[in-house]
Amino acid sequence: MKQIRQILAILGIVVLVAMYTSTLVFAFLDHSASLGLLKASIACTIFVPVLLYGFTLFSRLLRHDDKDSNHPGGPSD
């Protein structure tokens, strides 16, 4: 499980760096589609980390509930 989390963390870092790099590149391009691409890149730069943080909180909540349900006297009893 730990190795999977490390791989996903590295993959997340690569995706974030790619988004930041694309935002910078689109900001300097002078093309008709570059403004739309810049807006999409900025939106993804904000949305993806927030979404990943939400998934992390949700998985911790589910993991916490699973541990509680296995203990005697927990919510299932």
mmCIF file of the N, C-alpha and C atoms, coordinates in Angstrom:
data_MODEL
# 
_entry.id   MODEL 
# 
loop_
_atom_site.group_PDB 
_atom_site.id 
_atom_site.type_symbol 
_atom_site.label_atom_id 
_atom_site.label_alt_id 
_atom_site.label_comp_id 
_atom_site.label_asym_id 
_atom_site.label_entity_id 
_atom_site.label_seq_id 
_atom_site.pdbx_PDB_ins_code 
_atom_site.Cartn_x 
_atom_site.Cartn_y 
_atom_site.Cartn_z 
_atom_site.occupancy 
_atom_site.B_iso_or_equiv 
_atom_site.pdbx_formal_charge 
_atom_site.auth_seq_id 
_atom_site.auth_comp_id 
_atom_site.auth_asym_id 
_atom_site.auth_atom_id 
_atom_site.pdbx_PDB_model_num 
ATOM 1   N N  . MET A 1 1  ? 0.826   -1.196 0.000   1.00 0.00 ? 1  MET A N  1 
ATOM 2   C CA . MET A 1 1  ? 0.000   0.000  0.000   1.00 0.00 ? 1  MET A CA 1 
ATOM 3   C C  . MET A 1 1  ? 0.876   1.268  0.000   1.00 0.00 ? 1  MET A C  1 
ATOM 4   N N  . LYS A 1 2  ? 1.979   1.200  0.741   1.00 0.00 ? 2  LYS A N  1 
ATOM 5   C CA . LYS A 1 2  ? 2.843   2.365  0.831   1.00 0.00 ? 2  LYS A CA 1 
ATOM 6   C C  . LYS A 1 2  ? 3.479   2.682  -0.518  1.00 0.00 ? 2  LYS A C  1 
ATOM 7   N N  . GLN A 1 3  ? 3.854   1.652  -1.262  1.00 0.00 ? 3  GLN A N  1 
ATOM 8   C CA . GLN A 1 3  ? 4.482   1.856  -2.573  1.00 0.00 ? 3  GLN A CA 1 
ATOM 9   C C  . GLN A 1 3  ? 3.492   2.463  -3.562  1.00 0.00 ? 3  GLN A C  1 
ATOM 10  N N  . ILE A 1 4  ? 2.244   2.061  -3.489  1.00 0.00 ? 4  ILE A N  1 
ATOM 11  C CA . ILE A 1 4  ? 1.217   2.629  -4.374  1.00 0.00 ? 4  ILE A CA 1 
ATOM 12  C C  . ILE A 1 4  ? 1.021   4.105  -4.062  1.00 0.00 ? 4  ILE A C  1 
ATOM 13  N N  . ARG A 1 5  ? 1.008   4.448  -2.784  1.00 0.00 ? 5  ARG A N  1 
ATOM 14  C CA . ARG A 1 5  ? 0.846   5.849  -2.396  1.00 0.00 ? 5  ARG A CA 1 
ATOM 15  C C  . ARG A 1 5  ? 2.022   6.694  -2.869  1.00 0.00 ? 5  ARG A C  1 
ATOM 16  N N  . GLN A 1 6  ? 3.237   6.129  -2.801  1.00 0.00 ? 6  GLN A N  1 
ATOM 17  C CA . GLN A 1 6  ? 4.410   6.858  -3.268  1.00 0.00 ? 6  GLN A CA 1 
ATOM 18  C C  . GLN A 1 6  ? 4.360   7.078  -4.776  1.00 0.00 ? 6  GLN A C  1 
ATOM 19  N N  . ILE A 1 7  ? 3.936   6.079  -5.514  1.00 0.00 ? 7  ILE A N  1 
ATOM 20  C CA . ILE A 1 7  ? 3.814   6.213  -6.970  1.00 0.00 ? 7  ILE A CA 1 
ATOM 21  C C  . ILE A 1 7  ? 2.767   7.253  -7.320  1.00 0.00 ? 7  ILE A C  1 
ATOM 22  N N  . LEU A 1 8  ? 1.625   7.224  -6.636  1.00 0.00 ? 8  LEU A N  1 
ATOM 23  C CA . LEU A 1 8  ? 0.575   8.215  -6.893  1.00 0.00 ? 8  LEU A CA 1 
ATOM 24  C C  . LEU A 1 8  ? 1.036   9.625  -6.514  1.00 0.00 ? 8  LEU A C  1 
ATOM 25  N N  . ALA A 1 9  ? 1.819   9.742  -5.455  1.00 0.00 ? 9  ALA A N  1 
ATOM 26  C CA . ALA A 1 9  ? 2.335   11.058 -5.058  1.00 0.00 ? 9  ALA A CA 1 
ATOM 27  C C  . ALA A 1 9  ? 3.286   11.601 -6.118  1.00 0.00 ? 9  ALA A C  1 
ATOM 28  N N  . ILE A 1 10 ? 4.168   10.756 -6.634  1.00 0.00 ? 10 ILE A N  1 
ATOM 29  C CA . ILE A 1 10 ? 5.090   11.188 -7.689  1.00 0.00 ? 10 ILE A CA 1 
ATOM 30  C C  . ILE A 1 10 ? 4.327   11.560 -8.943  1.00 0.00 ? 10 ILE A C  1 
ATOM 31  N N  . LEU A 1 11 ? 3.320   10.772 -9.287  1.00 0.00 ? 11 LEU A N  1 
ATOM 32  C CA . LEU A 1 11 ? 2.487   11.079 -10.450 1.00 0.00 ? 11 LEU A CA 1 
ATOM 33  C C  . LEU A 1 11 ? 1.771   12.414 -10.271 1.00 0.00 ? 11 LEU A C  1 
ATOM 34  N N  . GLY A 1 12 ? 1.277   12.680 -9.065  1.00 0.00 ? 12 GLY A N  1 
ATOM 35  C CA . GLY A 1 12 ? 0.631   13.960 -8.780  1.00 0.00 ? 12 GLY A CA 1 
ATOM 36  C C  . GLY A 1 12 ? 1.580   15.130 -8.918  1.00 0.00 ? 12 GLY A C  1 
ATOM 37  N N  . ILE A 1 13 ? 2.813   14.955 -8.477  1.00 0.00 ? 13 ILE A N  1 
ATOM 38  C CA . ILE A 1 13 ? 3.813   16.010 -8.607  1.00 0.00 ? 13 ILE A CA 1 
ATOM 39  C C  . ILE A 1 13 ? 4.096   16.298 -10.073 1.00 0.00 ? 13 ILE A C  1 
ATOM 40  N N  . VAL A 1 14 ? 4.223   15.238 -10.864 1.00 0.00 ? 14 VAL A N  1 
ATOM 41  C CA . VAL A 1 14 ? 4.485   15.410 -12.298 1.00 0.00 ? 14 VAL A CA 1 
ATOM 42  C C  . VAL A 1 14 ? 3.328   16.149 -12.972 1.00 0.00 ? 14 VAL A C  1 
ATOM 43  N N  . VAL A 1 15 ? 2.101   15.788 -12.629 1.00 0.00 ? 15 VAL A N  1 
ATOM 44  C CA . VAL A 1 15 ? 0.933   16.445 -13.228 1.00 0.00 ? 15 VAL A CA 1 
ATOM 45  C C  . VAL A 1 15 ? 0.889   17.925 -12.837 1.00 0.00 ? 15 VAL A C  1 
ATOM 46  N N  . LEU A 1 16 ? 1.143   18.234 -11.566 1.00 0.00 ? 16 LEU A N  1 
ATOM 47  C CA . LEU A 1 16 ? 1.129   19.630 -11.125 1.00 0.00 ? 16 LEU A CA 1 
ATOM 48  C C  . LEU A 1 16 ? 2.221   20.445 -11.802 1.00 0.00 ? 16 LEU A C  1 
ATOM 49  N N  . VAL A 1 17 ? 3.422   19.886 -11.924 1.00 0.00 ? 17 VAL A N  1 
ATOM 50  C CA . VAL A 1 17 ? 4.505   20.604 -12.596 1.00 0.00 ? 17 VAL A CA 1 
ATOM 51  C C  . VAL A 1 17 ? 4.150   20.833 -14.060 1.00 0.00 ? 17 VAL A C  1 
ATOM 52  N N  . ALA A 1 18 ? 3.547   19.844 -14.701 1.00 0.00 ? 18 ALA A N  1 
ATOM 53  C CA . ALA A 1 18 ? 3.127   20.001 -16.100 1.00 0.00 ? 18 ALA A CA 1 
ATOM 54  C C  . ALA A 1 18 ? 2.065   21.093 -16.240 1.00 0.00 ? 18 ALA A C  1 
ATOM 55  N N  . MET A 1 19 ? 1.136   21.159 -15.283 1.00 0.00 ? 19 MET A N  1 
ATOM 56  C CA . MET A 1 19 ? 0.113   22.206 -15.343 1.00 0.00 ? 19 MET A CA 1 
ATOM 57  C C  . MET A 1 19 ? 0.725   23.588 -15.147 1.00 0.00 ? 19 MET A C  1 
ATOM 58  N N  . TYR A 1 20 ? 1.652   23.709 -14.201 1.00 0.00 ? 20 TYR A N  1 
ATOM 59  C CA . TYR A 1 20 ? 2.289   25.008 -13.982 1.00 0.00 ? 20 TYR A CA 1 
ATOM 60  C C  . TYR A 1 20 ? 3.121   25.426 -15.184 1.00 0.00 ? 20 TYR A C  1 
ATOM 61  N N  . THR A 1 21 ? 3.817   24.475 -15.778 1.00 0.00 ? 21 THR A N  1 
ATOM 62  C CA . THR A 1 21 ? 4.612   24.770 -16.966 1.00 0.00 ? 21 THR A CA 1 
ATOM 63  C C  . THR A 1 21 ? 3.717   25.180 -18.133 1.00 0.00 ? 21 THR A C  1 
ATOM 64  N N  . SER A 1 22 ? 2.608   24.458 -18.317 1.00 0.00 ? 22 SER A N  1 
ATOM 65  C CA . SER A 1 22 ? 1.708   24.811 -19.418 1.00 0.00 ? 22 SER A CA 1 
ATOM 66  C C  . SER A 1 22 ? 1.067   26.181 -19.191 1.00 0.00 ? 22 SER A C  1 
ATOM 67  N N  . THR A 1 23 ? 0.771   26.509 -17.947 1.00 0.00 ? 23 THR A N  1 
ATOM 68  C CA . THR A 1 23 ? 0.232   27.839 -17.652 1.00 0.00 ? 23 THR A CA 1 
ATOM 69  C C  . THR A 1 23 ? 1.230   28.919 -18.053 1.00 0.00 ? 23 THR A C  1 
ATOM 70  N N  . LEU A 1 24 ? 2.486   28.714 -17.730 1.00 0.00 ? 24 LEU A N  1 
ATOM 71  C CA . LEU A 1 24 ? 3.521   29.685 -18.085 1.00 0.00 ? 24 LEU A CA 1 
ATOM 72  C C  . LEU A 1 24 ? 3.686   29.784 -19.602 1.00 0.00 ? 24 LEU A C  1 
ATOM 73  N N  . VAL A 1 25 ? 3.690   28.662 -20.284 1.00 0.00 ? 25 VAL A N  1 
ATOM 74  C CA . VAL A 1 25 ? 3.854   28.659 -21.742 1.00 0.00 ? 25 VAL A CA 1 
ATOM 75  C C  . VAL A 1 25 ? 2.666   29.344 -22.413 1.00 0.00 ? 25 VAL A C  1 
ATOM 76  N N  . PHE A 1 26 ? 1.456   29.009 -21.976 1.00 0.00 ? 26 PHE A N  1 
ATOM 77  C CA . PHE A 1 26 ? 0.273   29.621 -22.583 1.00 0.00 ? 26 PHE A CA 1 
ATOM 78  C C  . PHE A 1 26 ? 0.206   31.122 -22.321 1.00 0.00 ? 26 PHE A C  1 
ATOM 79  N N  . ALA A 1 27 ? 0.764   31.570 -21.202 1.00 0.00 ? 27 ALA A N  1 
ATOM 80  C CA . ALA A 1 27 ? 0.777   33.002 -20.898 1.00 0.00 ? 27 ALA A CA 1 
ATOM 81  C C  . ALA A 1 27 ? 1.668   33.766 -21.872 1.00 0.00 ? 27 ALA A C  1 
ATOM 82  N N  . PHE A 1 28 ? 2.719   33.137 -22.367 1.00 0.00 ? 28 PHE A N  1 
ATOM 83  C CA . PHE A 1 28 ? 3.641   33.811 -23.269 1.00 0.00 ? 28 PHE A CA 1 
ATOM 84  C C  . PHE A 1 28 ? 3.295   33.634 -24.746 1.00 0.00 ? 28 PHE A C  1 
ATOM 85  N N  . LEU A 1 29 ? 2.440   32.678 -25.076 1.00 0.00 ? 29 LEU A N  1 
ATOM 86  C CA . LEU A 1 29 ? 2.070   32.467 -26.480 1.00 0.00 ? 29 LEU A CA 1 
ATOM 87  C C  . LEU A 1 29 ? 1.134   33.570 -26.961 1.00 0.00 ? 29 LEU A C  1 
ATOM 88  N N  . ASP A 1 30 ? 1.279   33.924 -28.198 1.00 0.00 ? 30 ASP A N  1 
ATOM 89  C CA . ASP A 1 30 ? 0.393   34.918 -28.802 1.00 0.00 ? 30 ASP A CA 1 
ATOM 90  C C  . ASP A 1 30 ? -0.367  34.250 -29.936 1.00 0.00 ? 30 ASP A C  1 
ATOM 91  N N  . HIS A 1 31 ? -1.321  33.435 -29.550 1.00 0.00 ? 31 HIS A N  1 
ATOM 92  C CA . HIS A 1 31 ? -2.122  32.676 -30.504 1.00 0.00 ? 31 HIS A CA 1 
ATOM 93  C C  . HIS A 1 31 ? -3.581  32.862 -30.131 1.00 0.00 ? 31 HIS A C  1 
ATOM 94  N N  . SER A 1 32 ? -4.480  32.678 -31.069 1.00 0.00 ? 32 SER A N  1 
ATOM 95  C CA . SER A 1 32 ? -5.895  32.928 -30.791 1.00 0.00 ? 32 SER A CA 1 
ATOM 96  C C  . SER A 1 32 ? -6.446  31.979 -29.733 1.00 0.00 ? 32 SER A C  1 
ATOM 97  N N  . ALA A 1 33 ? -5.964  30.760 -29.679 1.00 0.00 ? 33 ALA A N  1 
ATOM 98  C CA . ALA A 1 33 ? -6.472  29.792 -28.708 1.00 0.00 ? 33 ALA A CA 1 
ATOM 99  C C  . ALA A 1 33 ? -5.724  29.848 -27.380 1.00 0.00 ? 33 ALA A C  1 
ATOM 100 N N  . SER A 1 34 ? -4.652  30.613 -27.301 1.00 0.00 ? 34 SER A N  1 
ATOM 101 C CA . SER A 1 34 ? -3.831  30.602 -26.093 1.00 0.00 ? 34 SER A CA 1 
ATOM 102 C C  . SER A 1 34 ? -4.556  31.189 -24.881 1.00 0.00 ? 34 SER A C  1 
ATOM 103 N N  . LEU A 1 35 ? -5.453  32.148 -25.082 1.00 0.00 ? 35 LEU A N  1 
ATOM 104 C CA . LEU A 1 35 ? -6.180  32.720 -23.949 1.00 0.00 ? 35 LEU A CA 1 
ATOM 105 C C  . LEU A 1 35 ? -7.104  31.676 -23.322 1.00 0.00 ? 35 LEU A C  1 
ATOM 106 N N  . GLY A 1 36 ? -7.803  30.939 -24.157 1.00 0.00 ? 36 GLY A N  1 
ATOM 107 C CA . GLY A 1 36 ? -8.670  29.878 -23.636 1.00 0.00 ? 36 GLY A CA 1 
ATOM 108 C C  . GLY A 1 36 ? -7.874  28.780 -22.950 1.00 0.00 ? 36 GLY A C  1 
ATOM 109 N N  . LEU A 1 37 ? -6.738  28.412 -23.527 1.00 0.00 ? 37 LEU A N  1 
ATOM 110 C CA . LEU A 1 37 ? -5.878  27.403 -22.916 1.00 0.00 ? 37 LEU A CA 1 
ATOM 111 C C  . LEU A 1 37 ? -5.297  27.898 -21.600 1.00 0.00 ? 37 LEU A C  1 
ATOM 112 N N  . LEU A 1 38 ? -4.947  29.185 -21.548 1.00 0.00 ? 38 LEU A N  1 
ATOM 113 C CA . LEU A 1 38 ? -4.435  29.762 -20.307 1.00 0.00 ? 38 LEU A CA 1 
ATOM 114 C C  . LEU A 1 38 ? -5.495  29.721 -19.211 1.00 0.00 ? 38 LEU A C  1 
ATOM 115 N N  . LYS A 1 39 ? -6.722  30.078 -19.546 1.00 0.00 ? 39 LYS A N  1 
ATOM 116 C CA . LYS A 1 39 ? -7.808  30.036 -18.558 1.00 0.00 ? 39 LYS A CA 1 
ATOM 117 C C  . LYS A 1 39 ? -8.058  28.613 -18.074 1.00 0.00 ? 39 LYS A C  1 
ATOM 118 N N  . ALA A 1 40 ? -8.052  27.652 -18.992 1.00 0.00 ? 40 ALA A N  1 
ATOM 119 C CA . ALA A 1 40 ? -8.257  26.254 -18.608 1.00 0.00 ? 40 ALA A CA 1 
ATOM 120 C C  . ALA A 1 40 ? -7.112  25.758 -17.735 1.00 0.00 ? 40 ALA A C  1 
ATOM 121 N N  . SER A 1 41 ? -5.909  26.151 -18.057 1.00 0.00 ? 41 SER A N  1 
ATOM 122 C CA . SER A 1 41 ? -4.748  25.730 -17.281 1.00 0.00 ? 41 SER A CA 1 
ATOM 123 C C  . SER A 1 41 ? -4.777  26.310 -15.873 1.00 0.00 ? 41 SER A C  1 
ATOM 124 N N  . ILE A 1 42 ? -5.160  27.567 -15.750 1.00 0.00 ? 42 ILE A N  1 
ATOM 125 C CA . ILE A 1 42 ? -5.264  28.191 -14.428 1.00 0.00 ? 42 ILE A CA 1 
ATOM 126 C C  . ILE A 1 42 ? -6.375  27.528 -13.620 1.00 0.00 ? 42 ILE A C  1 
ATOM 127 N N  . ALA A 1 43 ? -7.504  27.229 -14.258 1.00 0.00 ? 43 ALA A N  1 
ATOM 128 C CA . ALA A 1 43 ? -8.603  26.553 -13.568 1.00 0.00 ? 43 ALA A CA 1 
ATOM 129 C C  . ALA A 1 43 ? -8.174  25.172 -13.074 1.00 0.00 ? 43 ALA A C  1 
ATOM 130 N N  . CYS A 1 44 ? -7.462  24.418 -13.909 1.00 0.00 ? 44 CYS A N  1 
ATOM 131 C CA . CYS A 1 44 ? -6.988  23.089 -13.502 1.00 0.00 ? 44 CYS A CA 1 
ATOM 132 C C  . CYS A 1 44 ? -5.939  23.184 -12.411 1.00 0.00 ? 44 CYS A C  1 
ATOM 133 N N  . THR A 1 45 ? -5.121  24.236 -12.454 1.00 0.00 ? 45 THR A N  1 
ATOM 134 C CA . THR A 1 45 ? -4.109  24.430 -11.425 1.00 0.00 ? 45 THR A CA 1 
ATOM 135 C C  . THR A 1 45 ? -4.756  24.626 -10.059 1.00 0.00 ? 45 THR A C  1 
ATOM 136 N N  . ILE A 1 46 ? -5.929  25.216 -10.032 1.00 0.00 ? 46 ILE A N  1 
ATOM 137 C CA . ILE A 1 46 ? -6.650  25.405 -8.772  1.00 0.00 ? 46 ILE A CA 1 
ATOM 138 C C  . ILE A 1 46 ? -7.505  24.182 -8.452  1.00 0.00 ? 46 ILE A C  1 
ATOM 139 N N  . PHE A 1 47 ? -8.211  23.645 -9.437  1.00 0.00 ? 47 PHE A N  1 
ATOM 140 C CA . PHE A 1 47 ? -9.197  22.596 -9.205  1.00 0.00 ? 47 PHE A CA 1 
ATOM 141 C C  . PHE A 1 47 ? -8.566  21.246 -8.847  1.00 0.00 ? 47 PHE A C  1 
ATOM 142 N N  . VAL A 1 48 ? -7.509  20.850 -9.522  1.00 0.00 ? 48 VAL A N  1 
ATOM 143 C CA . VAL A 1 48 ? -6.928  19.522 -9.307  1.00 0.00 ? 48 VAL A CA 1 
ATOM 144 C C  . VAL A 1 48 ? -6.381  19.360 -7.889  1.00 0.00 ? 48 VAL A C  1 
ATOM 145 N N  . PRO A 1 49 ? -5.577  20.283 -7.355  1.00 0.00 ? 49 PRO A N  1 
ATOM 146 C CA . PRO A 1 49 ? -5.122  20.101 -5.964  1.00 0.00 ? 49 PRO A CA 1 
ATOM 147 C C  . PRO A 1 49 ? -6.269  20.107 -4.951  1.00 0.00 ? 49 PRO A C  1 
ATOM 148 N N  . VAL A 1 50 ? -7.283  20.932 -5.180  1.00 0.00 ? 50 VAL A N  1 
ATOM 149 C CA . VAL A 1 50 ? -8.432  20.950 -4.270  1.00 0.00 ? 50 VAL A CA 1 
ATOM 150 C C  . VAL A 1 50 ? -9.165  19.613 -4.328  1.00 0.00 ? 50 VAL A C  1 
ATOM 151 N N  . LEU A 1 51 ? -9.320  19.072 -5.522  1.00 0.00 ? 51 LEU A N  1 
ATOM 152 C CA . LEU A 1 51 ? -9.976  17.778 -5.684  1.00 0.00 ? 51 LEU A CA 1 
ATOM 153 C C  . LEU A 1 51 ? -9.161  16.670 -5.020  1.00 0.00 ? 51 LEU A C  1 
ATOM 154 N N  . LEU A 1 52 ? -7.853  16.675 -5.194  1.00 0.00 ? 52 LEU A N  1 
ATOM 155 C CA . LEU A 1 52 ? -7.000  15.674 -4.553  1.00 0.00 ? 52 LEU A CA 1 
ATOM 156 C C  . LEU A 1 52 ? -7.060  15.784 -3.036  1.00 0.00 ? 52 LEU A C  1 
ATOM 157 N N  . TYR A 1 53 ? -7.106  16.994 -2.513  1.00 0.00 ? 53 TYR A N  1 
ATOM 158 C CA . TYR A 1 53 ? -7.222  17.186 -1.073  1.00 0.00 ? 53 TYR A CA 1 
ATOM 159 C C  . TYR A 1 53 ? -8.557  16.637 -0.566  1.00 0.00 ? 53 TYR A C  1 
ATOM 160 N N  . GLY A 1 54 ? -9.623  16.879 -1.322  1.00 0.00 ? 54 GLY A N  1 
ATOM 161 C CA . GLY A 1 54 ? -10.929 16.344 -0.945  1.00 0.00 ? 54 GLY A CA 1 
ATOM 162 C C  . GLY A 1 54 ? -10.949 14.825 -0.947  1.00 0.00 ? 54 GLY A C  1 
ATOM 163 N N  . PHE A 1 55 ? -10.335 14.213 -1.956  1.00 0.00 ? 55 PHE A N  1 
ATOM 164 C CA . PHE A 1 55 ? -10.249 12.749 -1.995  1.00 0.00 ? 55 PHE A CA 1 
ATOM 165 C C  . PHE A 1 55 ? -9.455  12.218 -0.809  1.00 0.00 ? 55 PHE A C  1 
ATOM 166 N N  . THR A 1 56 ? -8.394  12.920 -0.438  1.00 0.00 ? 56 THR A N  1 
ATOM 167 C CA . THR A 1 56 ? -7.588  12.495 0.703   1.00 0.00 ? 56 THR A CA 1 
ATOM 168 C C  . THR A 1 56 ? -8.406  12.547 1.991   1.00 0.00 ? 56 THR A C  1 
ATOM 169 N N  . LEU A 1 57 ? -9.137  13.622 2.189   1.00 0.00 ? 57 LEU A N  1 
ATOM 170 C CA . LEU A 1 57 ? -9.977  13.731 3.384   1.00 0.00 ? 57 LEU A CA 1 
ATOM 171 C C  . LEU A 1 57 ? -11.051 12.655 3.401   1.00 0.00 ? 57 LEU A C  1 
ATOM 172 N N  . PHE A 1 58 ? -11.658 12.412 2.240   1.00 0.00 ? 58 PHE A N  1 
ATOM 173 C CA . PHE A 1 58 ? -12.713 11.408 2.144   1.00 0.00 ? 58 PHE A CA 1 
ATOM 174 C C  . PHE A 1 58 ? -12.169 10.010 2.427   1.00 0.00 ? 58 PHE A C  1 
ATOM 175 N N  . SER A 1 59 ? -10.983 9.693  1.904   1.00 0.00 ? 59 SER A N  1 
ATOM 176 C CA . SER A 1 59 ? -10.408 8.368  2.141   1.00 0.00 ? 59 SER A CA 1 
ATOM 177 C C  . SER A 1 59 ? -10.028 8.193  3.611   1.00 0.00 ? 59 SER A C  1 
ATOM 178 N N  . ARG A 1 60 ? -9.538  9.251  4.249   1.00 0.00 ? 60 ARG A N  1 
ATOM 179 C CA . ARG A 1 60 ? -9.241  9.161  5.683   1.00 0.00 ? 60 ARG A CA 1 
ATOM 180 C C  . ARG A 1 60 ? -10.513 8.947  6.485   1.00 0.00 ? 60 ARG A C  1 
ATOM 181 N N  . LEU A 1 61 ? -11.580 9.594  6.090   1.00 0.00 ? 61 LEU A N  1 
ATOM 182 C CA . LEU A 1 61 ? -12.858 9.430  6.781   1.00 0.00 ? 61 LEU A CA 1 
ATOM 183 C C  . LEU A 1 61 ? -13.358 8.002  6.644   1.00 0.00 ? 61 LEU A C  1 
ATOM 184 N N  . LEU A 1 62 ? -13.278 7.452  5.430   1.00 0.00 ? 62 LEU A N  1 
ATOM 185 C CA . LEU A 1 62 ? -13.726 6.078  5.220   1.00 0.00 ? 62 LEU A CA 1 
ATOM 186 C C  . LEU A 1 62 ? -12.839 5.084  5.965   1.00 0.00 ? 62 LEU A C  1 
ATOM 187 N N  . ARG A 1 63 ? -11.539 5.304  5.955   1.00 0.00 ? 63 ARG A N  1 
ATOM 188 C CA . ARG A 1 63 ? -10.614 4.414  6.650   1.00 0.00 ? 63 ARG A CA 1 
ATOM 189 C C  . ARG A 1 63 ? -10.873 4.466  8.154   1.00 0.00 ? 63 ARG A C  1 
ATOM 190 N N  . HIS A 1 64 ? -11.173 5.646  8.678   1.00 0.00 ? 64 HIS A N  1 
ATOM 191 C CA . HIS A 1 64 ? -11.463 5.800  10.106  1.00 0.00 ? 64 HIS A CA 1 
ATOM 192 C C  . HIS A 1 64 ? -12.734 5.051  10.469  1.00 0.00 ? 64 HIS A C  1 
ATOM 193 N N  . ASP A 1 65 ? -13.769 5.138  9.625   1.00 0.00 ? 65 ASP A N  1 
ATOM 194 C CA . ASP A 1 65 ? -15.022 4.440  9.888   1.00 0.00 ? 65 ASP A CA 1 
ATOM 195 C C  . ASP A 1 65 ? -14.849 2.932  9.826   1.00 0.00 ? 65 ASP A C  1 
ATOM 196 N N  . ASP A 1 66 ? -14.020 2.438  8.913   1.00 0.00 ? 66 ASP A N  1 
ATOM 197 C CA . ASP A 1 66 ? -13.779 1.001  8.816   1.00 0.00 ? 66 ASP A CA 1 
ATOM 198 C C  . ASP A 1 66 ? -13.089 0.473  10.064  1.00 0.00 ? 66 ASP A C  1 
ATOM 199 N N  . LYS A 1 67 ? -12.156 1.221  10.616  1.00 0.00 ? 67 LYS A N  1 
ATOM 200 C CA . LYS A 1 67 ? -11.461 0.796  11.822  1.00 0.00 ? 67 LYS A CA 1 
ATOM 201 C C  . LYS A 1 67 ? -12.427 0.770  13.006  1.00 0.00 ? 67 LYS A C  1 
ATOM 202 N N  . ASP A 1 68 ? -13.317 1.750  13.102  1.00 0.00 ? 68 ASP A N  1 
ATOM 203 C CA . ASP A 1 68 ? -14.267 1.797  14.207  1.00 0.00 ? 68 ASP A CA 1 
ATOM 204 C C  . ASP A 1 68 ? -15.255 0.649  14.153  1.00 0.00 ? 68 ASP A C  1 
ATOM 205 N N  . SER A 1 69 ? -15.682 0.233  12.964  1.00 0.00 ? 69 SER A N  1 
ATOM 206 C CA . SER A 1 69 ? -16.690 -0.813 12.845  1.00 0.00 ? 69 SER A CA 1 
ATOM 207 C C  . SER A 1 69 ? -16.137 -2.183 13.203  1.00 0.00 ? 69 SER A C  1 
ATOM 208 N N  . ASN A 1 70 ? -14.821 -2.373 13.220  1.00 0.00 ? 70 ASN A N  1 
ATOM 209 C CA . ASN A 1 70 ? -14.221 -3.656 13.559  1.00 0.00 ? 70 ASN A CA 1 
ATOM 210 C C  . ASN A 1 70 ? -13.999 -3.829 15.062  1.00 0.00 ? 70 ASN A C  1 
ATOM 211 N N  . HIS A 1 71 ? -14.041 -2.747 15.819  1.00 0.00 ? 71 HIS A N  1 
ATOM 212 C CA . HIS A 1 71 ? -13.816 -2.829 17.251  1.00 0.00 ? 71 HIS A CA 1 
ATOM 213 C C  . HIS A 1 71 ? -15.102 -3.217 17.974  1.00 0.00 ? 71 HIS A C  1 
ATOM 214 N N  . PRO A 1 72 ? -14.984 -4.034 19.022  1.00 0.00 ? 72 PRO A N  1 
ATOM 215 C CA . PRO A 1 72 ? -16.183 -4.352 19.818  1.00 0.00 ? 72 PRO A CA 1 
ATOM 216 C C  . PRO A 1 72 ? -16.732 -3.099 20.484  1.00 0.00 ? 72 PRO A C  1 
ATOM 217 N N  . GLY A 1 73 ? -18.015 -2.985 20.476  1.00 0.00 ? 73 GLY A N  1 
ATOM 218 C CA . GLY A 1 73 ? -18.654 -1.831 21.078  1.00 0.00 ? 73 GLY A CA 1 
ATOM 219 C C  . GLY A 1 73 ? -18.683 -0.631 20.160  1.00 0.00 ? 73 GLY A C  1 
ATOM 220 N N  . GLY A 1 74 ? -18.281 -0.831 18.895  1.00 0.00 ? 74 GLY A N  1 
ATOM 221 C CA . GLY A 1 74 ? -18.288 0.245  17.917  1.00 0.00 ? 74 GLY A CA 1 
ATOM 222 C C  . GLY A 1 74 ? -19.690 0.510  17.420  1.00 0.00 ? 74 GLY A C  1 
ATOM 223 N N  . PRO A 1 75 ? -19.846 1.296  16.378  1.00 0.00 ? 75 PRO A N  1 
ATOM 224 C CA . PRO A 1 75 ? -21.151 1.679  15.880  1.00 0.00 ? 75 PRO A CA 1 
ATOM 225 C C  . PRO A 1 75 ? -21.996 0.508  15.405  1.00 0.00 ? 75 PRO A C  1 
ATOM 226 N N  . SER A 1 76 ? -21.374 -0.629 15.018  1.00 0.00 ? 76 SER A N  1 
ATOM 227 C CA . SER A 1 76 ? -22.159 -1.732 14.502  1.00 0.00 ? 76 SER A CA 1 
ATOM 228 C C  . SER A 1 76 ? -22.812 -2.550 15.608  1.00 0.00 ? 76 SER A C  1 
ATOM 229 N N  . ASP A 1 77 ? -22.355 -2.414 16.872  1.00 0.00 ? 77 ASP A N  1 
ATOM 230 C CA . ASP A 1 77 ? -22.920 -3.190 17.963  1.00 0.00 ? 77 ASP A CA 1 
ATOM 231 C C  . ASP A 1 77 ? -24.084 -2.490 18.590  1.00 0.00 ? 77 ASP A C  1 
# 
